[in-house]
Amino acid sequence: MEQLTMFDESKSELRNFMESEKYRKGVFKTKDELIQELSAQGKKHIYRVLSFGGGTQSSHLLEQHFKGLIHYDYIIFSDTGAEPEFIHQQVEWWRQRQKEYGNTTPFITTHHKSMERGLEEMLMRYIYTDYQRFQLPIYCNEIDKDGNEVKGGLMPRQCTVDFKIIPVKQTARRLVMESKGLKSTQRMPKDTSFIIDIGFSYDEIKRINVCQSPQFKYMYLSYPLVEENLTTNDSIQFLRENNMPDKRSRCYLCPFNCDKQGISWDEIIEEESLSFIKACWIDEQLRKVQSTGTKMMKSIPYLHYKRIPLKEAYNEKYAKLYLKHQNELTEWIIEWEQRLAEKYGVEFEVETNEIA
Ligand code: SF4
């Protein structure tokens, strides 16, 4: 039964990743093709890494690893600093499962190199300091010639690369350098390369843009679920049929919390209402800081896809939950103020007692 649900060909028989434009144009290659090419180039050590996100697709791959179907030398989870607690619980569930299997592959948690607190830290820096980089795919409105606010674009989704993929690559590099007795400042030996598995599914082929890492030329990315012609729903179904945790990974403040396909603001509101209140606060502060004219971003930012304040999108729920969590929210802001003062020398202009 388990094997059937893992490789149920009836679900994928109409799909063939080899016919996709991305594959035909060489945007990505299969893992076997990569291994053959790298071996032909004299790479004697090809390290296999799973970029684990704690959600559905990379968990599907992790289970395949525990079953002995995919080899990994390292399993690396990059904590974006904004995952809901239920995703951390899922990561813990998979750590326990690894123990039950007696699997000993190093399973490491990592994070952004300079902003250890991840996306929350990036956003707090953006709100409280002159930090200008904004890596979230936020919805933007513009002001037209008549002074009306009109629909604009979407900021590029740079956070996945900066807070998930690059930390995984940096950590894999560090681990291998250490295992070879080399310092991080030294060059990677010429006979060494890496293949990092990313849990994109067949329905996400459009997200595939690279095969070779732009940061580390000896690193390559592969997409095993695409090669298996499996969709996101196939992975969710597999996990459900096997009584495994099935919540989709993302940040609690992700603008792609879009009320469909298992990723929704409702889930954050129901499962983790304090995080929802934090997201509402961040959403509001982003527009406040944008209105000061000190940011390079000239558009008006919204976390919610309707391009309205997040708290207005869920007005009634917000009102109740704000009352419930206002003290915790204030404590969280004060903690951040202390951290920002210590790390970035921030002097505060925002009064915490003004939030509402
Ligand atoms: S889940 Fe959303 S906010 Fe978090 S890294 Fe991915 S795109 Fe960015």
Residues whose N, C-alpha, C, O or C-beta is under 5 A from the ligand:
A	BS01	SF4	C159 T160 R250 C251 C254
